Amino acid sequence: MKQKKSKDNIVSFKLDENLYEKIKDLPDRSNFIRNAIEAAIEEQCPFCNGTGVLTKQQKEHFSNFLLNHTIARCPDCGANYIKCTFENTDLDNRGEKYDKSK
């Protein structure tokens, strides 16, 4: 029995003129867009889930988190990363006094 070939799904969307100008001369726009979408899904921010926007509650949690962390740049590869500064403070991740005796 012959196996049916799976069909690709077609998705279309509108682009503003500025974005179209940036991609119009790519040799394989479809492949570029597929790769960009896949990368965006696989590498999305775990905190905002790829929306790029924090809710009020997320922002509050993140602000408290940043009390003991900073964004640093790796001197070797140049990538940004989160650096813990907890040992330099007596506040916990909620901004409350940390009991070091526990």
C-alpha positions in Angstrom: 0.0 0.0 0.0 1.3 3.4 -0.9 2.0 5.8 1.9 0.3 9.2 1.5 2.7 12.1 1.4 1.9 14.6 4.1 0.8 18.0 2.9 2.4 21.1 4.1 0.1 23.7 5.6 0.1 27.2 4.2 0.0 30.2 6.4 -0.1 33.8 5.0 0.2 37.1 6.8 0.6 40.7 6.0 3.9 42.7 6.2 4.3 46.4 6.4 6.4 47.9 3.6 9.5 48.3 5.9 9.6 44.7 6.8 8.9 43.6 3.3 11.8 45.7 2.0 14.1 43.9 4.5 13.2 40.4 3.3 12.2 40.9 -0.4 15.6 39.9 -1.8 16.2 36.9 0.3 16.8 33.8 -1.9 14.3 31.7 0.0 11.9 33.8 2.0 9.7 30.9 3.0 12.7 29.0 4.5 13.9 32.1 6.3 10.5 32.7 7.8 10.1 29.1 8.8 13.5 29.1 10.5 12.8 32.4 12.2 9.5 31.2 13.6 11.0 27.9 14.8 13.9 29.8 16.5 11.5 32.2 18.2 9.4 29.4 19.6 12.4 27.3 20.7 14.3 30.2 22.2 11.5 32.2 23.7 12.0 33.9 27.1 10.8 31.5 29.8 9.6 34.5 31.9 7.3 36.3 29.4 6.8 33.2 27.1 7.9 35.1 24.1 5.4 38.0 24.4 8.1 40.6 25.2 5.8 42.0 27.8 5.6 41.3 31.5 2.4 41.4 33.5 2.2 43.6 36.5 2.8 40.5 38.7 5.7 39.2 36.6 7.3 42.7 36.7 7.0 42.7 40.5 8.6 39.2 40.8 11.4 40.2 38.3 12.1 43.5 40.2 12.5 41.5 43.4 14.7 39.0 41.6 16.9 41.8 40.4 17.6 42.8 43.9 20.1 39.9 44.1 21.0 39.6 40.4 22.3 41.7 37.6 22.6 41.4 33.9 26.2 40.9 32.9 28.1 40.5 29.6 30.4 37.5 29.1 33.9 38.8 28.3 34.6 35.8 26.2 31.5 35.5 23.9 29.7 38.8 24.6 26.4 37.1 25.5 24.3 38.6 28.3 23.7 36.4 31.3 22.1 36.7 34.8 24.7 37.0 37.5 23.8 36.2 41.1 24.9 38.9 43.6 23.1 37.2 46.5 26.3 36.9 48.6 26.6 40.7 48.6 23.3 41.4 50.2 21.2 40.4 53.1 17.9 40.6 51.2 16.2 37.5 49.7 14.5 37.3 46.3 11.4 38.9 47.7 13.3 42.0 48.9 12.9 40.8 52.5 15.6 40.5 55.1 17.4 37.1 54.7 17.9 35.1 57.8 21.4 33.6 57.3 21.1 31.4 60.4 18.6 29.1 58.7 
